[in-house]
Amino acid sequence: MTGVDEKQVTPESDEISVADLVRDVAIALHDGDSQRAAGLVVALHPRDLADVIELLSPEHRVALIQAMGSAFNYEVLSEIDETVRDQLSEALPNELLAKAVTELDTDDAAYLIENLEQEDRDEILAQLPKGERAALERQLEYPEETAGRLMQSDFVAVAPYWTVEQVIEHARETDDLPDTFSEIFVVDPAFRVLGSVDLSRLLRTKRDVPVSDIMETDLHVVVATEDQEEVARQFERYDLISAPVVDENGKLVGVITVDDVVEVIQDEADEDMRALGGVGDESLGDTVAQTAQSRVPWLIVNLGTAVLASVVIQQFDATIAQMVALAVLMPIVASMGGNAGTQTMTVTVRALATNKLGAANARRIITRETAVGLINGLVLSLIMAGIVFLWFGSTKLGAVIGAAMVVNLLAAALAGILIPLALDKLKLDPAPASGVFVSMITDCVGFFAFLGLASLILF
């Protein structure tokens, strides 16, 4: 099928163009004009087509892929949001998924079928060539979010006694090598990694030189069961382009490249951001039920902490009744404490996620954050005391709110760093849980300090 003279989206297109294209495709599919719908998107880059598919309704996504037929680039499936990809895997026929698996790298193929029912997965695997099937089955045996799932099973490996000429001839004549590669691994008869040769160095070396003379032996080898976050940290720390992956016996089973790691870094950053907001691992492709189920648990916990803060306020109902200004000013104390606690908590959670905060520097960072909280509290208390004096004409009330803000910002700083550290020590994810408990501390301490001091000083 060839494209028609329709509006196209390129990486430089703006949101309006994308929105118009999605609308036109949806209209064409609704009208049953599948040829026109396919013509609108056939020339798109896989990443741009993935964006269009994500914005379509679920039924239109499947219809568009089927309408494109052989013109559909299966690479699109590796670019689509995980939730949408899982929905497509369930909806598309197994014959099409089998074709996609043969076209994709093994890591992308594993992501495509990993969540399918076992019966569907077996049917797809049965349609693959024996070698590809074995490689994919081995990859699916590794736990999710490990190096074994992230790696590509296709790589170039040679013996140390091979000459440069033999390696070049091998690369020219062998059909099952990866489409693109920049590094050649040198292995022993047991397939244990001895070293690697960069492709550029190989091409600049004379043909009769054995690869053992030019290989680099200082390699960062990754174990297949290693967590993908740790792999990403190694790539970032040592500026790696690729790394060999070995099994528990040290045998070379795959390679991880930097483009795969970039996706991991982006996914982990997105995950941490969502967790800090208490929304879990959700995406725009989730259904109403999935989204609600993801958000409700932490909202229930928030409700419990809010009730606890209200109980604190209730203990001072007589004090509040005597001075309405207290009710007006209470939210300011709690809000400032909450914002300060969130600042400290965000920095702490991110430092824990990147292994930059631990036993070696925890005491120093706690001391720093405590000092920052105290300084911020003093500065803001002076400002707020002046505002209250001008607002209500009461020096004592200004002193009360100023002292309460110092106490609450100090508590916020301590809670913002100690709570994530404690959760991490307990092997719990500090990202989703920290915000709830930090808010509880700042609300309760803020209300108690403000109303308690008001009871002692003003009445």
N, C-alpha and C positions, 0 to 999 in steps of 0.2 A: 504494500500500500504506500502511496506517495502522499506528501502533504499537499494541501490546497492553499490558495492565497487567503490565509486567515491571519488574524492577529496572533503574534507569537510572544512568548515571555523569554527574556534573556536575564542573566544575572544582574543587568543594570536596570531592569524594569522596576517601576515603583509599585506600591501596594494597590493603587487603583487599577493598573494593568492586570495584576494578578487576580484581583477581585472580578474584573470584567471577564477575564478568561474563564475563571471558575463558573461564573454565571452562564456564559455562553455554552460551555461544555455541559452543564447541568440541563440547560434548556434543550440542547440537541439530544441528549440521552432521554429526557422526558418525552420528547416528541418521537422517539424511536429512530432518529437519524444517527445511527452509530458511526457511519462513515464520516459524517461531518465532525462528530465529536472527536474521532481519532485524528482527523486531519488537523484539528486545532492544536494538538499537543505532540504530534509525531516528531517534530524537529527539536523538541525541548531537550536540554541537558538533563541527565538523570536526577540531579539534585532539584532542579526546578520542577520536573514532572512529579517528583515525590511531594513537593509542597502543594501542587495542585490536587493530587490524590488525597492528601490529608484533609484538605478543605472541603472536599466533596462529601456528600452523605454516604453512609456505608453501602447502600444498594448501588449508587452511582459509581463508587470506586471499582467494584467488581465488574460492572457493565463496561466501564472504560477500558480496563485491562483486557477484557475479552474482545472488545471491539478493535483494539490495536493489533491483535493476533501476533503474527511473527515480527511485527515492527516494535513490539514492546521490549524494552531493554531491561533484562532481569536485574541489572545493577540497581535499578530503582528500589527494589525491595530491601536492599541493604541501607538505603538512605532514609527510609520511612521511619517515623516514630514507632517505638516498640509496641505500644498498645495497638496502633493501627495495623502494624505488621502481623501481630497475632490474630487480629480479626480477619485480615485477608487470608492468612494461612488456613483458618477454619472455613472460610467461604469459597475459596478457589478450588477447582478440581485437582485431585492428586496428580493427574497427568501433567498439568501445567507446573505444579510445584516440583515434580521430578525433573522437568526440563530446567527450571530455575536453579535447582541444586547443582546440576551438572555445569552450569555456567558460572556460578558464584565461587569465590574462595571458600575453603572449608569452614572458616570461622563464621562467615556470613551465612553459609548454608545451614550450619548448626543452629544459629539464631532463628532461622526461618522455620525450622521444623521442631525445635526443642519442646514447645508447649502443646504439640498436637497429641491427640489420643494415640496410644501405642499401636492400635490397629492401623490408623492412617500413616503413622510414621513407618511401620514395617512395609506397608504397601509402596510407599515412595522409595524406600531404600532398596526394595526388591527390583526396582526399575533401573538402578544405577549399575555401571560397570563394576566388576568385582573389586578392583583396586580402590576406586573412589568410595565405594560402600564401606570397605574396611577402614579407610581413613576417617570417614565421617562417624562411623560407629564408635571408633576409639575416641574421637573428640567428644562425643556426647556422653561418654562414660565419666569424664571429668566434671566435678561440681561446677555449678554456675558461678560466674565472677571469679574464676581462677585463670591462671595463665594457659592451662590446657584448653579452655573454651575460647580464649582470646587469640591463640596462635593460628597460623596458617600451616597446614600439613605439607604444602608444596615448598620445596627448597632444593638447593643445589649442594651436593656433598661429594667430595672426591678424596682419593687416597693421598697420603703425603708424598709418595714417590712419583706421582703423576707429574709430567712436565706441563708447562704453560700451554704448549701446543696441544697436548692431549685434552686439557680442560676446555680449550676453545673448540676443538672438534666435538667434544662431548656436548657442549652447549648448542652447537649448530645442528647436530644430528639427532638429539634426543627429543622426542615429541612431548613427553609428560613433564617437562620442566615448567616452573611458573612463568606466566607471561612477562612479568617484570621482576627483576631482582638486582641488588647492588652489592651483594656479599656472597662469597662462596665459602662453605664450611669444609674444613679438613678433618676427616674422621679416621679412626683406626678400624680394624676388622670387626670389632664389636660395636661399631657405630658410636663410640664415645668421641666427644669433640676434642680435637687437639689444638685447633686454631681456626683462623678465618683469613680470607684474602679479599680485600676490597677490589671490586671490578676494575676501577680506574688503575690501580697498581698492577693488576694482572695484564691489562692491555699495554702497559708501558714497559713490560719486562720481556726479555728475549725468550724465544720459543723453547729453547732447550733447558731452561732453568726449572728445577723441580719446585713445586709449590711449597714444600717444607722450608725452602730458603727464604721465601718472601711472606710467609704467613705470620699473622699477629697472634701471639699466644696469651696475651693479657685480655681475656674475654670476660664479660659479665654474663654468666650462664644463669638461666632462669629455670627453676623446677616447675614442672607442669601443675603441681598442686598449690603453687604460691598464689596468694591473693592478688587480684589485678591492681588494686590500689598500691600495693607494695611494688609491683612491677612498674607502675607509672612513676612512682617516686624515684626508682633507680634510673629510669630513662631521663627524668628531669635533672637528677643530681649529677649524672655522668655524661650528659649530652649524647645519649645513644641514638643511633639511627635504626639499628635492629639488634636483636639478641636471640641466641639459640635457646630452644626449650628442650629440656631433657626429662625423662621419666625417673622413677625411683631408683632405677639401676644405672642411671647416668647415660642412657642411650638417647641420641638425638631423635626427637619426634616432631619438631616443628620450629617455626621462627615467628617472632613477634616484631612487627615493624612500627615505626613511629606514628604512622597514620592511625593505626589501631589504638595506640596509647593516647593520642590526642582525643579520640572519642571517649575513652575511659575518663580522662581528666574532666572533660565537659560534662559527662554523665554524673560523675561524683560531685562536681560543684553544683549541678542542678539538684541532685538529691539532697545535699546539705542545705541548700537554700529552701527547698520545700519542707525539709524536716524542721528547720528553724521556725517555719510558719505553721507547723503542726498539720500539714496536709498530706504527709506520707508520700508514697511513690505513685503519684497520680499524674495524668496527662490530660490534654484537651480532648483526646480521643475516648476517654472513659465515659461509661454510661452514667445516668443520674444515680442509679443504685450504687455503682462502684465508687463514685465521688462522695456520696453521702456516707457510705460505710468507711471510707478513708478518713473523713473529717470528724465524725461524731465522737469517737473515743476520747480524743484530747479535748474536745469541747465539753464533754461530761466532766473531765478532770478539772477544766477551767471553771465550770459551774461550782464544783465543790470548793475550790480555793476562793471563789468570789463570795460564797456563803460564809466561809470562815472569816473573810475580811468584814463582812456585814455584822458578824457576831462581835467582832472587836468594836465596831462603831456603836453597837447596841449598849455596850457597857458604859458608854458616855452619853446616853440619850438625854439625861438631865442637864449635863453641861452644854450640849448643843442647843437645848431648848432655851437656855438663859442668854445665848448670844448667837444670833442668826449668822453673823459674820463667819463663825467657825464652819458652818455648812457650806458657805460660799468658797472658803479657802481650802477645805479638805482635799478636793480633787487635785489641786496644784501640787501639794506635797507628794501625793501618791504618783501622779503623772511624772514628775521630775525624777523620782526614784526609779520608776519603771523604765524611763528612757535611758537613764544612766546605767542601770543594770543590764539593759539590752546591749548597750555599746560594749561593755566589758565581756558579756557572755558571747557575743558574736566573735570578738577577737579570740577569746579562749577556745571556743569550739573549733574555729578554723585552724588554730595553732595545734590543737590535738589531732585534727584530721590529717594534718601534714607532718605530724611527728616532730614539730618544733617546740613542743612543750611537754616536759616530762620531769622525772625526779631530779634530774641534774640542774634544772633552772626554775623549778616550781616555786621555791621559797622566794627567789629574787623577783619573780613576776608577781607573786601575791603581794609582796611588799610594795612594789611599784604601783599596782592597781589600788592598793589601800591608800597610798599617798595621793594618788590622782583623785580618788573619791573624796578625800578630806579637803584637798585644795578646791575642787569644784564645789563642794558643799559650802565652804567658807565664802567663795566668790558669789555664788547664787543666793546665799542667805542674806548677804549684805544688800544685794539688789532687791530681793523680795521684801526685806524688812523696810527699805525705803519706800517701796510701792505701797505696802500696807499702811505705813504711817500717813502717806499722802491720801490714800483711799479712805481709811477709816479714822484717821486722826488719833491712833492709839500706839504709843511707844511700846507698851507691854505686849500687845498683840503682834507687833512687828518682831519683837524679841522672841516670842513663842514660835512663830512660823520659821524664823531664821534658825533657831536652835533645832527645830524638828527637821528642817531640810539638811542640816549638817549630819544629823544622826541617820537620816534615811539614805542620803547619798553614800555615806560610809558603809551602811548595810548593803546597799545596792552593789557597790564595788566588790565587797567580800562575797556576796551571794553570786555575783556574775562570774567569778572565777572559781570559787570553792565548790559550787554545785556541779558544774561540768567536770571538774577534776574528780569529785566523789563518784559521779556516775560512770566515768571512764574507769576508775579504779574497780568498780563493781562489774566491769565488763558489759555495761549498758551503753547504748548509743546516746551521747549527751545532746545531740542536735534536737530531737523532738521533745525530750523531757525537760530540758533546762529552762526553756521559756516559761513554762507553767509554774515551776517552783520559784524561779526568780521573781515573777510577778506576785506570787503569793507573799514572799518575804517582803518585798518593797511596799505592797499594799498594807499588810498587817503592821509592819514596823512604822510606816509613815503615819497611819491613822492613830496607832497607839502612842507614838511619840508626840504628835501634834495635840491630840485631845488630852493625853495625860498631862503634858506640860501646861495646857490651858487650864485644867482643873486645879493644878497646884499654884499657878501664878496669877490667874485672872479672877478666881473666886475664893 
